[in-house]
Amino acid sequence: MPPRAAEAFVLDTAPWRERDKLVTLFTESDGKVRGIAHGAARSVKRFGGRLERLNRVRVGYFEKEGQDLVRLDDVELVEQAFALQKEIVVAASLAYVSEIAGEFVREKEPDRRYYRLVGATIEAFRGGAEAKVALGYFEYWTARLHGIFPDLEACDRCGALLSGQGARISVNEGSAMCPGCARGDAGRTLPLSAGALTVAATLRRARPATLAGVTFPGRALEELAAATRSALVSFVGHAFQSSAFLDQILVEPRP
């Protein structure tokens, strides 16, 4: 097969044998691609710091028919994320973003809307957005783009508008119910107050570039985050490894 070129985010790297690295990329044109960067573990001349997590790069790679791993021949830095990760909260947040993206991007299937979401989330952090707000945006839209979270506008059973009265979410069904229709299902659903619905409506309309300086009532944002994360975890079938440390450093008094 001929050499390929693509723009990509670096999602992860891991040692591969003695001299090499296994690199996971989220490419704009080809979805998730995993490849070997030969010599990257021993020498900085060829790849340098270009393989840092969530760097935006332009890669050239060669794919052999019948093989899962490609060979990375060239990596050009487009935009680095290293400076963002000097602050521990942002570093932990971006590790979480990277892990979730790695779970939801499919091998060699393009997902340009999700690619733009990852880029927009990084830009929100670069623009000074509060970590909980930027992550709330990313989790909400990850769940929405992959069809595993309801739109929260109306009850999926009776059609009543949910704003003002709150809702209950069935993660397994991906549905939202008004309090009346959810009666008797409390043990199998998660609550979203009217405030949490307002947060979701704001995130649904917001552009990431406008998130800097945006704040939400802590409990309302946490309710929405709990519901969206539950949907994400239910979909992939396991907890995210980076979430425990992230939750630990994000703990703070709530209004």
Secondary structure, 3 states (H helix, E strand, C coil): CCCEEEEEEEEEEEEECCCEEEEEEEECCCEEEEEEECCCCCCCCCCCCCCCCCCEEEEEEECCCCCCCEEEEEEEEEECCCHHHHCHHHHHHHHHHHHHHHHHCCECCCCHHHHHHHHHHHHHHHCCCCHHHHHHHHHHHHHHHCCCCCCCCECCCCCCECCCCCEEEECCCCEEECCCCCCCCHHHCEEECHHHHHHHHHHHHCCHHHCCCCCCCHHHHHHHHHHHHHHHHHHHCCCCCCHHHHHHHHCCCCC
